[in-house]
Amino acid sequence: MSEFVRRLWVEDGGQDIAEYAVMLAVILVLVVGTIRLIGSNANNVFSNTASAIQ
C-alpha cells in the first residue's frame, strides 16, 4: 500500500487522479444541492396543489 501511495505522489499521473477527484467532488456537491432545492420546492408545490383541490 505504501508503494502505491509513494508512486502516486512521485508520478505525474497521480496529480491527474487528484484533479479528477476534486472535480468529481465539486460536481457531486452541486448536483446534491440542486436536487435538494428542487425536491423541497416540488414538495411545496404538490402540497399547495393538494390543499387547493380539497
Secondary structure, DSSP 8 states (H G I E B T S, - for coil): -HHHHHHHHHSTHHHHHHHHHHHHHHHHHHHHHHHHHHHHHHHHHHHHHHHHH-
